[in-house]
Amino acid sequence: MEHRKLRGNGVDIHVAIQGPSDGPVVLLIHGFPTLWYSWRHQIPGLAALGYRAVAPDLRGYGDSDAPSEISSYTCFHLVGDMIAVISALTEDKVFVVGHDWGALIAWYLCLFRPDKVKALVNLSVPFSFGPKDPTVKPIDVLRKFYGDDFYMCRFQVRSFLLLFPKA
């Protein structure tokens, strides 16, 4: 497996790559709070089938750049990073696999740049763009069904304390 950094969209993006250089590319987008490493078992399997498996660390994760401005983490930036990876590999279209948070980025990639996607597979999450009732916060629904110890509910408290330590 090869590790390298690709420059694009104003950041350096770490990628793990394995498979023939002329093989069709499968772009593996990790979830939260993981890294390329979450695909460590799938990468060799895809490579053995003749695919070129490419698993980046998203911006702010692992060995990829982490801009300090919160405004640098919009869906447009994240999709732009994936386009930069695709372009650096000199590919026209790729297969995309997203997991968890990476699935949302993968859906946005398909919506914003369908010209770059051959096919999409997402794991662990249903397709949804916002709550059916805009007055209901998604985190309140998760808390109701799974309780305060559900990782997303716990993350809300941690994030708040990290952002506002004197609160």
C-alpha positions in Angstrom: 0.0 0.0 0.0 1.3 3.4 -1.0 0.8 6.6 1.1 1.2 10.0 -0.4 -0.1 13.5 -0.2 -2.0 15.1 -3.0 -2.2 18.9 -3.3 -5.6 20.3 -4.3 -8.3 22.7 -3.3 -5.9 24.6 -1.1 -4.9 21.7 1.1 -2.6 18.7 1.2 -4.7 15.5 1.3 -3.2 12.2 2.6 -4.3 9.2 0.6 -3.6 5.4 0.9 -3.6 3.8 -2.5 -3.3 0.2 -3.7 -4.0 -1.5 -6.9 -2.9 -1.3 -10.6 -2.4 2.2 -11.9 -4.6 1.5 -14.9 -7.4 -0.1 -12.8 -10.7 1.6 -12.3 -10.6 3.8 -9.2 -12.7 3.2 -6.1 -12.8 6.3 -3.9 -13.3 5.2 -0.3 -14.6 8.1 1.9 -14.3 7.4 5.7 -16.8 8.3 8.4 -16.5 10.1 11.7 -14.2 10.0 13.7 -12.1 7.6 11.6 -9.4 7.8 9.0 -8.3 6.0 5.8 -7.4 3.2 8.1 -11.0 2.2 8.5 -10.8 0.8 4.9 -7.6 -1.1 5.6 -9.3 -4.5 5.0 -11.2 -3.4 1.9 -8.3 -1.8 0.1 -6.3 -5.0 -0.5 -9.4 -6.9 -1.5 -10.4 -4.3 -4.1 -6.8 -4.2 -5.3 -6.7 -8.0 -5.7 -9.8 -7.6 -7.9 -8.0 -5.2 -10.2 -9.4 -1.9 -8.8 -7.2 1.0 -7.7 -8.5 1.6 -4.2 -8.0 5.2 -2.9 -8.8 6.1 0.7 -8.1 9.8 1.7 -8.0 11.3 5.1 -10.6 14.0 4.9 -9.5 17.6 5.7 -9.1 17.9 9.4 -8.4 14.2 9.9 -5.1 12.2 10.1 -2.3 13.4 7.9 -4.4 15.7 5.8 -4.3 19.5 6.4 -6.6 20.9 9.0 -7.4 24.6 8.3 -8.1 26.5 11.5 -11.2 28.4 10.1 -14.5 26.6 10.8 -15.7 28.1 7.5 -13.2 25.8 5.7 -15.2 22.7 6.4 -18.4 23.2 4.3 -19.7 20.5 2.0 -18.4 22.5 -0.9 -14.8 22.3 0.5 -15.1 18.6 1.3 -16.5 17.8 -2.2 -13.8 20.0 -3.7 -11.2 18.0 -1.9 -12.6 14.8 -3.4 -12.6 16.4 -6.8 -8.9 17.3 -6.2 -8.1 13.7 -5.4 -9.9 12.5 -8.5 -8.1 15.1 -10.6 -4.7 14.3 -9.1 -5.2 10.7 -10.1 -6.0 11.9 -13.6 -9.4 10.1 -13.6 -12.5 11.2 -15.3 -15.0 9.1 -13.3 -14.7 6.9 -10.2 -16.7 4.5 -8.2 -17.5 6.0 -4.8 -18.0 4.2 -1.5 -19.0 6.3 1.6 -19.3 5.3 5.2 -21.2 7.2 7.9 -20.2 10.9 7.6 -18.4 10.0 4.4 -21.7 8.9 2.9 -23.1 12.4 3.2 -20.0 13.8 1.4 -20.4 11.1 -1.2 -24.1 12.1 -1.8 -23.0 15.7 -2.2 -20.3 14.7 -4.6 -22.9 12.9 -6.7 -25.3 15.9 -6.5 -22.7 18.6 -7.2 -20.4 16.7 -9.7 -22.3 13.7 -11.2 -19.9 13.9 -14.1 -17.2 12.5 -11.8 -19.1 9.5 -10.5 -19.6 6.1 -12.1 -21.6 4.6 -9.2 -22.2 5.1 -5.5 -22.4 2.7 -2.6 -23.0 4.1 0.9 -22.8 2.2 4.2 -24.4 2.6 7.6 -26.7 5.5 6.9 -30.0 6.1 5.2 -30.4 8.8 2.5 -31.9 11.9 4.1 -31.6 15.6 3.6 -33.0 17.2 6.7 -35.8 16.3 9.1 -39.4 15.9 7.8 -40.5 18.4 10.4 -38.1 21.4 10.3 -39.1 22.4 13.9 -37.6 19.1 15.2 -33.8 19.0 15.7 -32.2 15.7 14.4 -30.2 15.4 17.6 -33.4 15.5 19.7 -34.7 12.5 17.7 -31.5 10.6 18.2 -31.5 11.4 22.0 -35.2 10.2 22.2 -34.5 6.8 20.5 -30.9 6.1 21.7 -30.5 8.1 24.9 -27.9 10.6 26.1 -25.0 8.0 25.8 -25.4 7.6 22.1 -22.1 8.8 20.5 -23.7 11.7 18.6 -25.4 12.9 21.7 -22.3 12.7 23.7 -20.3 14.5 21.0 -22.6 17.5 21.2 -21.6 18.1 24.8 -17.9 17.6 24.1 -18.0 19.8 21.0 -19.7 22.6 23.0 -17.2 22.4 25.8 -14.2 22.4 23.3 -15.6 25.4 21.5 -16.7 27.3 24.6 -14.5 26.1 27.5 -15.6 28.9 29.9 -19.3 28.2 29.5 
